[in-house]
Amino acid sequence: HMEHPGGRGMLKAHQSIDALKKSLTKAWNNISQDVIDRAVDDFPKRLKKCIEADGGHFENN
């Protein structure tokens, strides 16, 4: 199971576009290489499930 890249910090309202950009950049820079590697490795399985669901909702277990 992977944590959403934005984490909880993306739930707050931002006062400006610059503040939002800073938050997004900080969140992006905090994503570990391990998380990126797992997402890349898991992509074919997720894509297959998406195709099987005709693009609809599917559980990623």
N, C-alpha and C positions, 0 to 999 in steps of 0.2 A: 504494500500500500504506500502510495506516495503522497506527501503533503502538498497542498496547493502552493505553487511557487510564490504567490503573493502573501501567503500566511495571513495572520490576523491584522497586520499593519495596513492592508488594503481596504479594510472595512471602515476606516475613519474617513470623514469628509476632509477634503483638502481645500485650503483657502485660495489656491491659485493653480494654474497649469504648471508653473515652475515647481511648486511644492509636490504636485502629483508626479511630475517627471523625476524629482529627486527620490521620492519614495519608491517608484518603480525601478529606478537605476540601482538603488541600495538593495532592494529585494533580489533583483537579477544578479547582482554581484555576490550575493550571499548564497546562491544555489551552489551546492557542492558538486564536484565532478562526479562523485558517486551517484548522486541523484540524476544527473544528466545521463550518465552511462546506463542506469537502470531504465530510464525513460526511452532511450534509444533502443535498448535490447527488448523492451516490452512492446514497442511500436507494432511489429508485425502481428502479434497476438491481438492487440486492440483493433488494428485495421481489419483483420479477419472477422472479429466479432461485429464490427460496424457493418461490414458488407453482408454478413449473415442476417443482420437485423434490418437490412435495406435502409441503412442510414438512421434508423430509429433508435430508441433508447435501448441500452444493454447494460448489464451488470459486468463490472470488470473484477471478477474474482479469480 
